Amino acid sequence: MNRFLRFALLAVLLAAPLAGALFAQPGPGGPPPCWPPPCIPIDGGLSLLIGAGALLGGKKALDARKVRKTQL
């Protein structure tokens, strides 16, 4: 009987820390973290990229206009 109690006590002492981790998990389901589901941040660097493209396009248009004026 003494051997069985030692084994039971050892099993409880080894399983007790793991049981706390099992109860600490969040529940299943719930709403998605953002809506719509792809959750792609569009305004981060894309707005800077669009602005840089607009500035570059404006500079190219001005350079082409200057070249055309000098040719006439």
C-alpha positions as CSV (number, residue, x, y, z in Angstrom):
1,M,0.0,0.0,0.0
2,N,2.9,2.4,0.8
3,R,4.3,1.9,-2.7
4,F,0.9,2.8,-4.3
5,L,0.7,6.0,-2.2
6,R,4.2,7.0,-3.3
7,F,3.4,6.4,-6.9
8,A,0.1,8.3,-6.7
9,L,1.8,11.2,-4.9
10,L,4.5,11.3,-7.6
11,A,2.0,11.2,-10.4
12,V,0.0,14.1,-8.8
13,L,3.1,16.2,-8.3
14,L,4.2,15.7,-11.9
15,A,0.8,16.4,-13.4
16,A,-0.1,19.4,-11.2
17,P,2.0,22.0,-13.1
18,L,0.7,20.8,-16.4
19,A,-2.9,21.0,-15.3
20,G,-2.6,24.8,-14.7
21,A,-1.4,25.3,-18.3
22,L,-4.3,23.4,-19.7
23,F,-6.9,25.6,-18.0
24,A,-5.0,28.8,-19.0
25,Q,-5.9,28.4,-22.7
26,P,-8.4,30.8,-24.3
27,G,-11.8,29.6,-25.4
28,P,-12.4,28.7,-29.1
29,G,-14.1,30.9,-31.6
30,G,-14.8,34.6,-31.4
31,P,-14.8,37.3,-34.0
32,P,-11.8,37.9,-36.2
33,P,-9.3,40.5,-35.0
34,C,-10.1,42.9,-37.8
35,W,-12.7,43.2,-40.6
36,P,-12.5,42.3,-43.6
37,P,-10.7,39.0,-42.8
38,P,-7.5,39.5,-45.0
39,C,-6.4,42.2,-42.5
40,I,-3.9,43.9,-44.8
41,P,-2.7,47.3,-43.6
42,I,-3.0,49.4,-46.8
43,D,-2.3,52.8,-45.4
44,G,1.1,52.0,-43.9
45,G,3.8,52.3,-46.6
46,L,1.5,52.2,-49.6
47,S,0.5,55.8,-49.3
48,L,4.2,56.9,-49.2
49,L,4.8,54.8,-52.3
50,I,1.9,56.3,-54.2
51,G,3.1,59.8,-53.1
52,A,6.7,59.1,-54.3
53,G,5.3,57.8,-57.6
54,A,3.3,60.9,-58.1
55,L,6.3,63.1,-57.4
56,L,8.5,61.1,-59.8
57,G,5.8,61.2,-62.5
58,G,5.5,65.0,-62.0
59,K,9.2,65.5,-62.4
60,K,9.3,63.3,-65.5
61,A,6.4,65.3,-67.0
62,L,8.1,68.6,-66.3
63,D,11.4,67.4,-67.8
64,A,9.6,66.2,-70.9
65,R,7.8,69.6,-71.2
66,K,11.1,71.4,-70.9
67,V,12.7,69.3,-73.6
68,R,9.8,69.8,-75.9
69,K,9.9,73.6,-75.4
70,T,13.7,73.7,-76.2
71,Q,13.1,71.7,-79.4
72,L,10.6,74.2,-80.8
